[in-house]
Amino acid sequence: MGALDPLFLARLQFAFTVGFHIVFPAFSIGLAAFLAVLEGLWLKTGRQVYLDLFRYWLRTFSIVFGMGVVSGLVMSYEFGTNWAQFSQKAGPILGPLLGYEVMTAFFLEAGFLGIMLFGMNKVGRKLHFFATCVVSLGTLISMSWILSSNSWMQTPQGYTIEAGTGRFIPADWWAIVFNPSFPFRLVHMALAAFLCVAFAVGGVGAWHLLKARREGRAPTEAVKVMFSMAMWMAAIVAPVQILAGDTQGLNTLKYQPAKIAAIEGDWDSESRAPELLFGIPDMEQETTHYKVAVPLLGSLILTHSLDGKVPGLKDYPKDQRAPSPIVFFSFRIMVALGMLMALMGVYSLWLRWRGRLCADVLLQRFALVMAPAGFIAMLCGWVTTEVGRQPFTVYGLLRTADSASPVAGGTIATTLVVFVIVYFIVFASGISILLRGFAQEPHVGEVGPDAHAPQRAASMQAAVSSTAAAGQTGKDN
């Protein structure tokens, strides 16, 4: 594979852009739900602290949502420039699915986002809460369509292949949308988005708790409430996510056994298989070096039976094997972080029971270190999913090598360099703004994005009346 191999560069470019992009939609999905909960609690209880936290995190949401939209536009062009063959063959199925996302989720979000961001003082409380809930619903609908299309690429069904062109033609839209892996991956991704936000919010709360301790003062109520809500989410969602991941693993074993073999680093199929905690898979020698294994655990986890049979990579031709070293380690990083998140949730429950949730320095330092854990785990999960599908774009049917456009490697390399430079400038600026905002402690009377929004007359009649009144005052003087 040469340095300017077009296929490698096209894959690298898409991996780079989607790796940047996915962080922001996940943040938006979880944060929109968190904002809906905060505003709902404010309306129900009347406590100012919930309104202050809503406005504090609404500013973050406005930046994250915008960065997600901008970064997502680039990938649409990449489908046409770098993956024309894929677009031509899978377009009859994936095109409508992505179009449905625009017609439902995008329009829904666009219609109510302005009210959510700038309408707090312009519309009634219930209408504003409705707008917040609709935006949150829109992010979930958007995620559903994206996951449906991506899941179809993992477990395709409901199609026919057109003779002569090789195009995938829809035969059953219900089967396409609700393909075998979609429900499991939808739940897993939604929970991942909630955990991303829970640990980000918890990290910000922990930072301000530690800062208050250093300054010898009591933390504000907003900081304590924010940290407490984040720990509740960690304690509830992290264990549920582990169970959701287990069900997705069973589904993957059924429909994509070669991916499971690559993830596990197993070369020979066997019953009563061990679980490799560590190892270095060698694709050339077809073995895994330096194994650290737990007997029987592999079969128990993957099949829920000590006697269950686990597939091996040697069951599949060499040109149909995913690169095991990548998915082997990405999967284990994801699992390790998931276990740490669950551990932190359980520890927070114990401290809450003892009445020391916001007083324990160890938990606060733990939460601060774990602030990016949700995003890192999610990225590792996506690497496992997408790299594990190789060498196919549509699993078992369309190879990645047959999906690329006939574009010169130098052209792709040039655009990749431009993307890297622009992305690091733009997104480094956006992230620095977010970090400066996180460094500011939420306080009583917090203002939202609409604090400096220009005011305008409600109608032309009002504007004329104001002008006439000003003129009359001038005459009187």
C-alpha positions as CSV (number, residue, x, y, z in Angstrom):
1,M,0.0,0.0,0.0
2,G,1.6,3.2,-1.2
3,A,1.7,6.5,0.7
4,L,-0.7,8.0,-1.9
5,D,-3.0,4.9,-2.2
6,P,-6.4,6.5,-3.0
7,L,-8.4,3.9,-1.1
8,F,-6.3,4.3,2.1
9,L,-6.5,8.1,1.9
10,A,-10.2,8.1,1.2
11,R,-10.8,5.9,4.3
12,L,-8.4,8.0,6.4
13,Q,-10.2,11.2,5.4
14,F,-13.6,9.8,6.2
15,A,-12.3,8.4,9.5
16,F,-10.9,11.8,10.4
17,T,-14.0,13.8,9.6
18,V,-16.4,11.4,11.1
19,G,-14.2,11.1,14.2
20,F,-14.5,14.8,14.7
21,H,-18.2,14.9,13.8
22,I,-19.6,12.2,16.0
23,V,-18.5,13.8,19.2
24,F,-20.8,16.8,18.7
25,P,-24.0,15.0,17.8
26,A,-23.5,12.7,20.8
27,F,-23.0,15.7,23.0
28,S,-26.1,17.4,21.5
29,I,-28.3,14.4,22.0
30,G,-27.4,13.9,25.7
31,L,-27.3,17.6,26.4
32,A,-30.7,18.3,24.8
33,A,-32.3,15.6,27.1
34,F,-30.5,17.1,30.1
35,L,-31.8,20.6,29.3
36,A,-35.3,19.2,29.0
37,V,-35.0,17.6,32.4
38,L,-33.6,20.8,33.9
39,E,-36.4,23.0,32.5
40,G,-39.0,20.5,33.5
41,L,-37.7,20.4,37.1
42,W,-37.7,24.3,37.1
43,L,-41.3,24.4,36.0
44,K,-42.4,21.8,38.5
45,T,-40.5,23.0,41.6
46,G,-39.9,26.7,40.9
47,R,-36.3,26.4,42.2
48,Q,-34.0,29.0,40.7
49,V,-31.1,26.6,40.7
50,Y,-32.6,24.5,37.9
51,L,-33.2,27.6,35.7
52,D,-29.6,28.7,36.4
53,L,-28.2,25.3,35.3
54,F,-30.5,25.3,32.2
55,R,-29.1,28.6,31.1
56,Y,-25.6,27.7,31.9
57,W,-25.7,24.5,29.8
58,L,-27.8,26.1,27.1
59,R,-24.9,28.2,26.1
60,T,-22.8,25.0,25.7
61,F,-25.6,23.4,23.7
62,S,-25.7,26.3,21.2
63,I,-22.0,26.0,20.4
64,V,-22.0,22.2,20.3
65,F,-25.1,22.0,18.1
66,G,-23.6,24.4,15.6
67,M,-20.3,22.6,15.4
68,G,-22.1,19.3,14.9
69,V,-24.0,20.7,11.9
70,V,-20.9,22.2,10.3
71,S,-18.8,19.1,10.7
72,G,-21.6,16.9,9.3
73,L,-21.9,18.8,6.0
74,V,-18.4,17.7,4.9
75,M,-19.3,14.0,5.0
76,S,-22.1,14.5,2.6
77,Y,-19.7,15.8,0.0
78,E,-17.3,13.0,0.7
79,F,-19.9,10.4,-0.3
80,G,-19.9,12.0,-3.8
81,T,-16.2,12.8,-4.2
82,N,-14.5,9.8,-2.6
83,W,-17.2,7.1,-2.5
84,A,-19.1,7.5,-5.7
85,Q,-19.4,3.8,-6.4
86,F,-20.8,3.2,-2.9
87,S,-23.3,6.1,-3.4
88,Q,-24.4,4.7,-6.7
89,K,-24.9,1.1,-5.5
90,A,-26.3,1.7,-2.0
91,G,-27.9,5.1,-2.8
92,P,-31.4,3.7,-3.5
93,I,-31.6,2.6,0.1
94,L,-29.4,5.0,2.1
95,G,-30.4,8.1,0.1
96,P,-34.1,7.9,1.3
97,L,-33.1,7.0,4.8
98,L,-30.9,10.1,5.1
99,G,-33.6,12.1,3.4
100,Y,-36.1,11.0,6.0
101,E,-33.7,12.4,8.6
102,V,-33.7,15.8,7.0
103,M,-37.5,15.9,6.6
104,T,-38.2,14.8,10.1
105,A,-35.4,15.5,12.6
106,F,-33.7,18.4,10.9
107,F,-36.8,20.4,10.1
108,L,-38.1,19.7,13.6
109,E,-34.9,21.0,15.2
110,A,-34.7,24.0,12.8
111,G,-38.3,25.0,13.6
112,F,-37.9,25.0,17.4
113,L,-34.2,25.6,18.0
114,G,-34.5,29.4,17.8
115,I,-37.3,29.4,20.4
116,M,-35.2,27.2,22.7
117,L,-32.1,29.4,22.4
118,F,-33.6,32.9,22.3
119,G,-37.2,32.6,23.3
120,M,-37.1,32.3,27.0
121,N,-38.2,35.9,27.6
122,K,-40.4,36.1,24.4
123,V,-42.8,33.2,24.7
124,G,-44.7,31.5,27.6
125,R,-42.9,29.1,29.9
126,K,-44.9,26.1,28.7
127,L,-44.3,26.9,25.0
128,H,-40.6,27.3,25.7
129,F,-40.5,23.9,27.5
130,F,-42.3,22.4,24.6
131,A,-39.7,23.8,22.2
132,T,-36.9,22.3,24.3
133,C,-38.6,18.9,24.4
134,V,-39.1,19.0,20.6
135,V,-35.5,19.8,20.0
136,S,-34.5,16.9,22.2
137,L,-36.9,14.7,20.4
138,G,-35.4,15.9,17.1
139,T,-31.9,14.9,18.1
140,L,-33.1,11.4,19.0
141,I,-35.0,11.0,15.7
142,S,-31.9,12.2,13.8
143,M,-29.8,9.6,15.6
144,S,-32.4,6.9,14.8
145,W,-32.3,7.5,11.1
146,I,-28.5,7.6,11.0
147,L,-28.3,4.4,13.1
148,S,-30.8,2.7,10.9
149,S,-28.8,3.5,7.7
150,N,-25.5,2.5,9.3
151,S,-27.0,-0.7,10.8
152,W,-28.3,-1.7,7.4
153,M,-24.7,-1.6,6.2
154,Q,-23.8,-3.9,9.0
155,T,-26.8,-6.3,8.7
156,P,-28.4,-5.7,5.3
157,Q,-31.8,-7.1,4.5
158,G,-35.0,-6.1,2.6
159,Y,-33.2,-5.5,-0.7
160,T,-32.8,-7.0,-4.1
161,I,-29.7,-6.6,-6.3
162,E,-30.3,-5.1,-9.8
163,A,-28.8,-7.3,-12.5
164,G,-26.1,-5.6,-14.5
165,T,-25.5,-2.6,-12.2
166,G,-25.2,-4.3,-8.8
167,R,-27.4,-1.6,-7.2
168,F,-29.3,-2.4,-4.0
169,I,-33.0,-1.9,-4.7
170,P,-35.5,-1.6,-1.8
171,A,-37.9,-4.5,-1.6
172,D,-39.2,-4.1,2.0
173,W,-38.7,-0.8,3.8
174,W,-39.8,-2.2,7.1
175,A,-37.1,-4.8,6.9
176,I,-34.5,-2.2,5.8
177,V,-35.3,0.3,8.6
178,F,-35.7,-2.3,11.3
179,N,-32.8,-4.4,10.3
180,P,-31.5,-7.0,12.8
181,S,-28.8,-4.9,14.4
182,F,-30.7,-1.6,14.5
183,P,-32.6,-1.9,17.8
184,F,-29.5,-3.0,19.7
185,R,-27.2,-0.3,18.3
186,L,-29.8,2.4,18.7
187,V,-30.1,1.7,22.5
188,H,-26.4,1.4,22.8
189,M,-25.7,4.7,21.1
190,A,-28.4,6.6,23.0
191,L,-27.0,5.4,26.3
192,A,-23.5,6.3,25.1
193,A,-24.7,9.9,24.4
194,F,-26.3,10.2,27.8
195,L,-23.1,8.9,29.5
196,C,-21.0,11.4,27.5
197,V,-23.0,14.2,28.9
198,A,-23.2,12.7,32.4
199,F,-19.4,12.5,32.7
200,A,-18.8,15.9,31.1
201,V,-21.3,17.5,33.5
202,G,-19.8,15.6,36.4
203,G,-16.3,16.6,35.4
204,V,-17.3,20.3,35.3
205,G,-19.1,19.9,38.7
206,A,-16.0,18.2,40.2
207,W,-13.7,21.0,38.9
208,H,-15.8,23.6,40.7
209,L,-16.1,21.5,43.9
210,L,-12.3,21.1,44.0
211,K,-11.8,24.8,43.3
212,A,-14.2,25.8,46.1
213,R,-12.2,23.5,48.4
214,R,-8.9,25.1,47.4
215,E,-10.3,28.6,47.9
216,G,-11.7,27.7,51.4
217,R,-15.3,28.3,50.6
218,A,-18.5,26.4,50.3
219,P,-19.5,25.3,46.8
220,T,-22.6,26.9,45.3
221,E,-25.9,25.1,45.2
222,A,-25.8,25.0,41.4
223,V,-22.5,23.2,41.4
224,K,-23.7,20.6,44.0
225,V,-27.0,20.0,42.1
226,M,-25.1,19.6,38.8
227,F,-22.7,17.1,40.3
228,S,-25.4,15.2,42.0
229,M,-27.5,14.8,38.9
230,A,-24.4,13.7,36.9
231,M,-23.7,11.0,39.5
232,W,-27.3,9.8,39.4
233,M,-27.0,9.4,35.7
234,A,-23.6,7.6,36.0
235,A,-25.0,5.2,38.6
236,I,-28.1,4.3,36.6
237,V,-27.0,4.4,33.0
238,A,-23.5,2.9,33.2
239,P,-24.7,-0.5,34.4
240,V,-27.6,-0.5,31.9
241,Q,-25.1,0.3,29.2
242,I,-23.1,-2.8,30.1
243,L,-26.2,-4.9,29.7
244,A,-27.0,-3.2,26.4
245,G,-23.5,-3.9,25.1
246,D,-23.9,-7.5,26.1
247,T,-27.1,-7.8,24.0
248,Q,-25.4,-6.1,21.0
249,G,-22.6,-8.6,21.4
250,L,-25.0,-11.5,21.1
251,N,-26.5,-9.9,18.0
252,T,-23.1,-9.4,16.5
253,L,-22.1,-13.0,17.1
254,K,-25.2,-14.1,15.3
255,Y,-25.0,-11.8,12.2
256,Q,-21.2,-10.9,12.1
257,P,-19.3,-13.7,13.6
258,A,-16.1,-12.7,11.7
259,K,-16.2,-9.4,13.5
260,I,-16.4,-11.2,16.9
261,A,-13.4,-13.3,16.0
262,A,-11.4,-10.2,15.2
263,I,-12.5,-8.5,18.4
264,E,-11.6,-11.5,20.5
265,G,-8.3,-12.2,18.8
266,D,-9.3,-15.8,18.4
267,W,-7.9,-17.8,15.5
268,D,-9.4,-21.2,16.0
269,S,-13.1,-21.7,16.8
270,E,-13.5,-23.6,20.1
271,S,-15.9,-24.4,22.8
272,R,-15.2,-23.4,26.4
273,A,-13.1,-20.6,25.1
274,P,-11.1,-18.3,27.3
275,E,-11.4,-14.5,27.3
276,L,-8.2,-12.7,26.3
277,L,-7.6,-9.7,28.6
278,F,-4.5,-8.8,26.7
279,G,-2.6,-10.0,23.7
280,I,-1.1,-8.8,20.4
281,P,-2.9,-10.3,17.4
282,D,-0.6,-11.1,14.5
283,M,-2.4,-11.2,11.1
284,E,0.6,-12.7,9.3
285,Q,1.4,-15.5,11.6
286,E,-2.3,-16.1,12.5
287,T,-1.8,-16.1,16.2
288,T,-2.1,-13.8,19.2
289,H,1.2,-13.2,21.1
290,Y,1.6,-12.5,24.9
291,K,-1.9,-13.8,25.8
292,V,-3.3,-13.0,29.2
293,A,-6.5,-15.1,29.4
294,V,-9.2,-16.1,31.8
295,P,-10.4,-19.7,31.2
296,L,-14.0,-20.3,30.0
297,L,-14.9,-16.6,30.3
298,G,-15.0,-16.0,26.5
299,S,-17.7,-18.6,25.9
300,L,-19.6,-17.4,29.0
301,I,-19.6,-13.7,27.8
302,L,-20.3,-14.4,24.2
303,T,-22.8,-17.3,24.4
304,H,-23.9,-17.1,28.0
305,S,-22.8,-20.7,28.3
306,L,-19.6,-22.3,29.5
307,D,-19.8,-24.8,26.6
308,G,-20.6,-22.2,24.0
309,K,-18.6,-22.2,20.7
310,V,-16.7,-19.0,19.8
311,P,-15.7,-18.4,16.2
312,G,-12.1,-18.1,15.0
313,L,-10.6,-16.0,12.3
314,K,-9.3,-19.1,10.5
315,D,-12.9,-19.9,9.7
316,Y,-12.9,-17.1,7.1
317,P,-10.7,-16.4,4.1
318,K,-7.8,-14.0,4.6
319,D,-9.4,-11.4,2.3
320,Q,-12.5,-11.4,4.5
321,R,-10.9,-10.8,7.9
322,A,-11.1,-7.5,9.7
323,P,-7.8,-6.1,11.0
324,S,-7.8,-7.8,14.4
325,P,-5.1,-5.7,16.2
326,I,-7.2,-2.5,15.8
327,V,-10.5,-3.8,17.0
328,F,-8.9,-6.0,19.7
329,F,-7.6,-2.9,21.5
330,S,-10.3,-0.4,20.7
331,F,-12.9,-2.9,22.1
332,R,-10.9,-3.4,25.3
333,I,-10.4,0.3,25.9
334,M,-14.2,0.8,25.5
335,V,-15.0,-2.0,27.9
336,A,-12.4,-0.8,30.5
337,L,-13.8,2.7,30.4
338,G,-17.3,1.3,30.8
339,M,-16.3,-0.6,33.8
340,L,-14.7,2.4,35.4
341,M,-17.8,4.5,34.7
342,A,-20.0,1.9,36.4
343,L,-17.5,1.7,39.3
344,M,-17.7,5.5,39.7
345,G,-21.5,5.3,39.7
346,V,-21.6,2.6,42.4
347,Y,-19.0,4.5,44.5
348,S,-21.1,7.7,44.2
349,L,-24.2,5.8,45.5
350,W,-22.2,4.6,48.5
351,L,-21.1,8.2,49.2
352,R,-24.6,9.5,48.7
353,W,-25.9,7.0,51.3
354,R,-23.3,8.3,53.7
355,G,-24.1,11.9,53.0
356,R,-20.7,12.7,51.6
357,L,-21.3,12.9,47.8
358,C,-20.1,16.5,47.4
359,A,-17.5,16.2,50.2
360,D,-15.3,13.3,49.0
361,V,-12.2,14.5,47.3
362,L,-11.4,11.1,45.8
363,L,-14.7,11.0,43.9
364,Q,-14.2,14.5,42.7
365,R,-10.8,13.8,41.3
366,F,-12.0,10.6,39.8
367,A,-14.9,12.4,38.1
368,L,-12.5,15.1,36.8
369,V,-10.2,12.5,35.2
370,M,-13.2,10.6,33.8
371,A,-14.8,13.7,32.2
372,P,-13.8,12.7,28.7
373,A,-14.3,9.0,29.3
374,G,-17.7,8.9,27.6
375,F,-16.4,10.4,24.4
376,I,-13.3,8.2,24.3
377,A,-15.4,5.0,24.9
378,M,-17.9,6.1,22.2
379,L,-15.1,6.7,19.7
380,C,-13.5,3.3,20.5
381,G,-16.9,1.7,20.1
382,W,-17.3,3.2,16.6
383,V,-13.8,2.2,15.6
384,T,-14.7,-1.4,16.7
385,T,-17.9,-1.3,14.7
386,E,-16.7,0.2,11.5
387,V,-13.2,-1.3,11.3
388,G,-14.7,-4.7,12.3
389,R,-17.0,-4.5,9.3
390,Q,-14.0,-4.5,6.9
391,P,-13.3,-5.3,4.2
392,F,-16.9,-4.5,3.3
393,T,-18.9,-1.3,3.3
394,V,-22.1,-3.3,3.0
395,Y,-21.3,-6.4,5.1
396,G,-20.6,-9.5,3.0
397,L,-22.0,-7.8,-0.2
398,L,-20.0,-4.7,-1.3
399,R,-16.3,-4.4,-0.7
400,T,-14.7,-1.2,0.4
401,A,-12.3,-1.4,-2.5
402,D,-15.2,-1.5,-4.9
403,S,-16.9,1.4,-3.2
404,A,-14.4,4.2,-3.8
405,S,-14.3,6.8,-6.5
406,P,-11.7,6.8,-9.3
407,V,-9.9,9.8,-7.8
408,A,-6.2,10.3,-7.8
409,G,-4.4,9.8,-4.4
410,G,-2.7,13.2,-4.7
411,T,-6.1,14.9,-4.9
412,I,-7.4,13.2,-1.8
413,A,-4.2,13.8,0.1
414,T,-4.5,17.5,-0.7
415,T,-8.0,17.8,0.6
416,L,-7.1,15.7,3.6
417,V,-4.3,18.1,4.6
418,V,-6.7,21.1,4.1
419,F,-9.3,19.4,6.3
420,V,-6.8,18.7,9.0
421,I,-5.7,22.3,9.1
422,V,-9.2,23.8,9.0
423,Y,-10.6,21.4,11.5
424,F,-7.9,22.0,14.0
425,I,-8.2,25.8,13.7
426,V,-12.0,25.9,13.8
427,F,-12.7,23.1,16.3
428,A,-9.8,24.1,18.5
429,S,-11.3,27.5,18.7
430,G,-14.8,26.1,19.5
431,I,-13.4,23.7,22.2
432,S,-11.4,26.5,23.8
433,I,-14.6,28.6,24.0
434,L,-16.3,25.6,25.7
435,L,-13.5,25.1,28.2
436,R,-13.5,28.8,29.1
437,G,-17.2,28.6,29.7
438,F,-16.8,25.5,31.8
439,A,-14.2,27.3,33.9
440,Q,-16.9,29.9,34.9
441,E,-19.0,28.7,37.9
442,P,-22.8,28.7,37.4
443,H,-24.3,31.4,39.6
444,V,-27.7,32.7,40.7
445,G,-29.3,34.7,37.9
446,E,-27.4,32.9,35.2
447,V,-28.1,34.3,31.7
448,G,-28.5,32.2,28.5
449,P,-27.6,32.8,24.9
450,D,-30.4,35.3,24.5
451,A,-28.9,37.7,27.1
452,H,-27.6,40.1,24.5
453,A,-30.1,39.3,21.7
454,P,-31.3,42.5,19.9
455,Q,-34.9,43.5,20.8
456,R,-37.3,44.5,18.0
457,A,-40.8,45.8,17.9
458,A,-43.5,43.2,17.9
459,S,-45.1,44.6,14.7
460,M,-44.9,47.5,12.2
461,Q,-47.8,49.1,14.0
462,A,-45.9,49.1,17.3
463,A,-42.8,50.6,15.6
464,V,-45.0,53.4,14.0
465,S,-46.6,54.1,17.4
466,S,-43.2,54.4,19.1
467,T,-42.0,56.8,16.4
468,A,-45.1,58.9,16.6
469,A,-44.8,59.0,20.4
470,A,-41.2,60.1,20.2
471,G,-42.1,62.8,17.7
472,Q,-44.9,64.1,19.9
473,T,-42.6,64.2,22.9
474,G,-40.1,66.3,20.9
475,K,-42.9,68.8,20.0
476,D,-44.0,69.1,23.6
477,N,-40.5,69.9,24.6
